[in-house]
Every structure is written in C-alpha cells, then in structure tokens.
Amino acid sequence: MTKKLCIILSLFVFLPAASMGERVTVNINASVVERSCTLSTGSVNSTVELQPGDLRASKLGVPFSGTRFSVSLENCPDNLSSAYIEFNGESDPLMSNLLKNTSTDASSARGIALGLYDGDSNNIDIRNNRRALKIEHGVLTNVFSFFAYYVRVNSTSSAGKVLSVANFELSYD
C-alpha cells in the first residue's frame, strides 16, 4: 500500500509541472527558388594564363596577344532560355573600361591593362556589362567563350608582370 501511495503522490508532484507548459513560437525563415544551371567545375575560380605579349608591336588602345577562356553551364532546366553574366573588377585609371594591372612589384609592367572581350571581339566594359547568354537545350554543356587581351594604355609603357582580377556573376530571369 505504501508503494502505491508513493507512486500516486509522485504523480501529483510532477503533474502540475507537466500541465503548466509554456507556449513556444518557432520562426522558420526559408525561400523557394527555381533550380538554375550548374556552373562547370572548370569555370569556378579559374586562372587565365595569357601568353607573353610583344609590347614593341602594340599600339595605344589596341588589344594584343589575347587568350581565350570560357564559362560553362551544365544541367540547365528546360524552362530557362537565357542566363545573364556580368563581369566586374578594378578599372584602369586611364582606360576605365579595362581591368587595372594590380601588380605593384619592381617587375610589374607599366601602362598596360587587361581587356575582356566577348566571342565577337566586342570589349566588355568592366564598369557596366550585363550580357545575355542563350541557353541551348539538348546539349550537355553550354560553353560561352570570352577573351582576355593586353592593352597599352599610355605611350610610356614598359614590359613586365601583369595581374588583374575579374569576377563574374550569373543571374537568370
């Protein structure tokens, strides 16, 4: 009997705590997005190695010694017909549509910038350049070609190392 009494009393001790619960609010933040294309592994954080350019044969403002690079998109859903790419980076102070040579050591080139160009050889102005990319369905990978060129930006240029960083952002409608 005492054992039953202890069990019953212990229930009464814990029962008020169980019945006096608190109301708890759980906030859930989320967003739903449509699947977009996948950026191919080779397009992520890549380095474009330009071949050495001949400064003596170059002319002021004219691109020389270009190197092709590409941005590749895979697994694009059927409802996407285009993507948009926008490049950005630090502008050259003399020709602001070009990328500044950010190399600053003693072996750096002077008066040389880097220009980005699309597949039709049109300059991509680094300050304002959102471009549409047509998504082709029925192909495994959509490859979009671009070029990086040296550009002499003043008449007192000197040969040396050139370093620029360009970032790009993809968006979809």
C-alpha positions as a Markdown table, in Angstrom:
| # | Residue | x | y | z |
|---|---|---|---|---|
| 1 | Met | 0.0 | 0.0 | 0.0 |
| 2 | Thr | 2.8 | 2.5 | 0.8 |
| 3 | Lys | 4.4 | 1.7 | -2.5 |
| 4 | Lys | 1.1 | 2.6 | -4.3 |
| 5 | Leu | 0.8 | 5.7 | -2.2 |
| 6 | Cys | 4.3 | 6.9 | -3.1 |
| 7 | Ile | 3.6 | 6.4 | -6.8 |
| 8 | Ile | 0.4 | 8.3 | -6.6 |
| 9 | Leu | 2.0 | 11.2 | -4.6 |
| 10 | Ser | 4.9 | 11.4 | -7.0 |
| 11 | Leu | 2.4 | 11.8 | -9.9 |
| 12 | Phe | 0.8 | 14.7 | -8.1 |
| 13 | Val | 4.2 | 16.3 | -7.6 |
| 14 | Phe | 5.1 | 16.2 | -11.3 |
| 15 | Leu | 1.6 | 16.7 | -12.7 |
| 16 | Pro | 1.4 | 20.4 | -12.1 |
| 17 | Ala | 4.7 | 21.0 | -13.9 |
| 18 | Ala | 3.5 | 18.9 | -16.9 |
| 19 | Ser | 0.2 | 20.8 | -17.1 |
| 20 | Met | 1.7 | 24.3 | -16.8 |
| 21 | Gly | 3.5 | 24.3 | -20.1 |
| 22 | Glu | 4.7 | 27.4 | -21.9 |
| 23 | Arg | 3.7 | 28.4 | -25.4 |
| 24 | Val | 6.7 | 28.4 | -27.7 |
| 25 | Thr | 6.9 | 30.1 | -31.0 |
| 26 | Val | 9.2 | 28.7 | -33.7 |
| 27 | Asn | 10.1 | 31.1 | -36.5 |
| 28 | Ile | 11.0 | 29.5 | -39.8 |
| 29 | Asn | 12.7 | 31.5 | -42.5 |
| 30 | Ala | 13.1 | 29.9 | -45.9 |
| 31 | Ser | 12.9 | 30.7 | -49.6 |
| 32 | Val | 11.9 | 28.6 | -52.5 |
| 33 | Val | 14.0 | 29.1 | -55.7 |
| 34 | Glu | 13.8 | 27.5 | -59.1 |
| 35 | Arg | 16.7 | 25.4 | -60.0 |
| 36 | Ser | 19.2 | 27.1 | -62.2 |
| 37 | Cys | 22.1 | 25.9 | -64.3 |
| 38 | Thr | 25.2 | 24.4 | -62.6 |
| 39 | Leu | 28.5 | 26.2 | -63.2 |
| 40 | Ser | 31.0 | 23.7 | -64.5 |
| 41 | Thr | 33.9 | 22.9 | -62.2 |
| 42 | Gly | 36.5 | 24.4 | -64.6 |
| 43 | Ser | 34.7 | 27.8 | -64.6 |
| 44 | Val | 34.9 | 28.2 | -60.9 |
| 45 | Asn | 37.9 | 30.2 | -59.5 |
| 46 | Ser | 39.9 | 29.7 | -62.7 |
| 47 | Thr | 43.1 | 31.3 | -63.7 |
| 48 | Val | 43.6 | 32.6 | -67.3 |
| 49 | Glu | 47.3 | 32.4 | -68.3 |
| 50 | Leu | 48.0 | 34.9 | -71.1 |
| 51 | Gln | 50.9 | 34.2 | -73.3 |
| 52 | Pro | 53.7 | 36.8 | -73.2 |
| 53 | Gly | 52.7 | 39.8 | -75.4 |
| 54 | Asp | 55.1 | 41.8 | -77.6 |
| 55 | Leu | 54.9 | 45.3 | -76.3 |
| 56 | Arg | 57.0 | 46.8 | -79.2 |
| 57 | Ala | 54.4 | 45.7 | -81.7 |
| 58 | Ser | 51.5 | 47.0 | -79.7 |
| 59 | Lys | 49.6 | 50.3 | -80.4 |
| 60 | Leu | 47.9 | 52.6 | -77.8 |
| 61 | Gly | 44.4 | 51.3 | -77.0 |
| 62 | Val | 44.6 | 48.3 | -79.3 |
| 63 | Pro | 44.3 | 44.9 | -77.8 |
| 64 | Phe | 47.1 | 42.4 | -78.4 |
| 65 | Ser | 48.1 | 38.8 | -77.5 |
| 66 | Gly | 44.7 | 37.5 | -76.5 |
| 67 | Thr | 43.8 | 34.3 | -74.7 |
| 68 | Arg | 40.5 | 32.5 | -74.9 |
| 69 | Phe | 38.7 | 31.4 | -71.7 |
| 70 | Ser | 35.2 | 30.1 | -71.2 |
| 71 | Val | 32.3 | 30.0 | -68.8 |
| 72 | Ser | 30.4 | 26.7 | -69.0 |
| 73 | Leu | 26.9 | 25.9 | -67.7 |
| 74 | Glu | 25.5 | 22.4 | -67.2 |
| 75 | Asn | 22.2 | 20.9 | -66.3 |
| 76 | Cys | 20.1 | 23.9 | -67.3 |
| 77 | Pro | 16.4 | 23.3 | -66.7 |
| 78 | Asp | 14.1 | 23.3 | -69.7 |
| 79 | Asn | 12.3 | 26.5 | -68.5 |
| 80 | Leu | 15.5 | 28.6 | -68.8 |
| 81 | Ser | 16.2 | 30.1 | -72.1 |
| 82 | Ser | 18.8 | 32.6 | -71.1 |
| 83 | Ala | 21.3 | 33.5 | -68.4 |
| 84 | Tyr | 23.0 | 36.8 | -67.7 |
| 85 | Ile | 26.6 | 37.3 | -67.0 |
| 86 | Glu | 28.2 | 40.4 | -65.5 |
| 87 | Phe | 31.9 | 40.9 | -65.1 |
| 88 | Asn | 33.5 | 43.3 | -62.6 |
| 89 | Gly | 36.9 | 44.3 | -61.3 |
| 90 | Glu | 39.1 | 47.2 | -60.6 |
| 91 | Ser | 39.1 | 49.7 | -63.5 |
| 92 | Asp | 42.3 | 51.0 | -65.1 |
| 93 | Pro | 42.6 | 54.8 | -64.2 |
| 94 | Leu | 43.4 | 55.8 | -67.8 |
| 95 | Met | 41.0 | 53.5 | -69.8 |
| 96 | Ser | 38.3 | 52.7 | -67.2 |
| 97 | Asn | 36.6 | 50.1 | -69.4 |
| 98 | Leu | 39.6 | 47.8 | -68.9 |
| 99 | Leu | 41.0 | 46.0 | -65.8 |
| 100 | Lys | 43.8 | 47.7 | -64.0 |
| 101 | Asn | 47.2 | 46.0 | -63.7 |
| 102 | Thr | 47.3 | 45.4 | -59.9 |
| 103 | Ser | 50.8 | 44.0 | -59.9 |
| 104 | Thr | 53.0 | 46.5 | -58.0 |
| 105 | Asp | 56.4 | 45.0 | -57.5 |
| 106 | Ala | 59.6 | 46.1 | -59.4 |
| 107 | Ser | 59.0 | 43.6 | -62.2 |
| 108 | Ser | 55.5 | 44.9 | -63.0 |
| 109 | Ala | 54.5 | 46.2 | -66.4 |
| 110 | Arg | 53.7 | 49.9 | -66.5 |
| 111 | Gly | 51.0 | 51.4 | -68.8 |
| 112 | Ile | 49.4 | 48.0 | -69.6 |
| 113 | Ala | 45.8 | 47.0 | -68.7 |
| 114 | Leu | 43.8 | 43.9 | -69.5 |
| 115 | Gly | 40.7 | 44.0 | -71.6 |
| 116 | Leu | 37.9 | 41.4 | -71.6 |
| 117 | Tyr | 36.1 | 40.7 | -74.9 |
| 118 | Asp | 33.2 | 38.6 | -75.9 |
| 119 | Gly | 33.2 | 35.9 | -78.6 |
| 120 | Asp | 32.5 | 38.5 | -81.2 |
| 121 | Ser | 35.6 | 40.6 | -80.2 |
| 122 | Asn | 33.5 | 43.3 | -78.5 |
| 123 | Asn | 35.0 | 44.9 | -75.5 |
| 124 | Ile | 33.3 | 44.1 | -72.2 |
| 125 | Asp | 33.3 | 47.4 | -70.3 |
| 126 | Ile | 34.3 | 46.3 | -66.8 |
| 127 | Arg | 32.1 | 49.1 | -65.3 |
| 128 | Asn | 28.8 | 48.1 | -67.0 |
| 129 | Asn | 28.3 | 45.0 | -69.0 |
| 130 | Arg | 25.4 | 42.7 | -68.2 |
| 131 | Arg | 25.1 | 40.4 | -71.2 |
| 132 | Ala | 22.6 | 37.7 | -72.1 |
| 133 | Leu | 23.7 | 34.2 | -72.8 |
| 134 | Lys | 21.4 | 32.0 | -74.8 |
| 135 | Ile | 20.8 | 28.6 | -73.2 |
| 136 | Glu | 20.8 | 25.7 | -75.7 |
| 137 | His | 18.8 | 22.7 | -74.7 |
| 138 | Gly | 19.7 | 19.3 | -75.9 |
| 139 | Val | 23.4 | 19.9 | -75.2 |
| 140 | Leu | 25.2 | 18.6 | -72.1 |
| 141 | Thr | 27.2 | 21.8 | -71.6 |
| 142 | Asn | 26.6 | 25.4 | -72.7 |
| 143 | Val | 30.1 | 26.9 | -73.3 |
| 144 | Phe | 30.4 | 30.7 | -73.6 |
| 145 | Ser | 33.7 | 32.0 | -74.9 |
| 146 | Phe | 35.5 | 35.2 | -73.9 |
| 147 | Phe | 39.0 | 36.6 | -74.4 |
| 148 | Ala | 41.5 | 38.5 | -72.3 |
| 149 | Tyr | 43.9 | 40.8 | -74.1 |
| 150 | Tyr | 46.7 | 43.1 | -73.1 |
| 151 | Val | 46.0 | 46.7 | -73.9 |
| 152 | Arg | 48.6 | 49.5 | -73.9 |
| 153 | Val | 47.0 | 52.4 | -72.1 |
| 154 | Asn | 49.7 | 55.1 | -72.4 |
| 155 | Ser | 52.7 | 55.8 | -74.6 |
| 156 | Thr | 55.3 | 55.3 | -71.9 |
| 157 | Ser | 54.5 | 51.6 | -71.3 |
| 158 | Ser | 57.1 | 49.2 | -70.1 |
| 159 | Ala | 57.2 | 45.4 | -70.2 |
| 160 | Gly | 56.7 | 43.3 | -67.0 |
| 161 | Lys | 54.2 | 41.3 | -65.0 |
| 162 | Val | 50.5 | 41.9 | -65.4 |
| 163 | Leu | 47.9 | 40.8 | -62.8 |
| 164 | Ser | 44.2 | 41.6 | -62.7 |
| 165 | Val | 41.2 | 40.0 | -61.0 |
| 166 | Ala | 37.8 | 39.8 | -62.7 |
| 167 | Asn | 34.8 | 38.4 | -61.0 |
| 168 | Phe | 31.6 | 37.4 | -62.7 |
| 169 | Glu | 28.0 | 37.0 | -61.5 |
| 170 | Leu | 25.4 | 34.9 | -63.2 |
| 171 | Ser | 21.7 | 35.6 | -62.9 |
| 172 | Tyr | 18.5 | 34.2 | -64.5 |
| 173 | Asp | 15.1 | 35.5 | -65.4 |
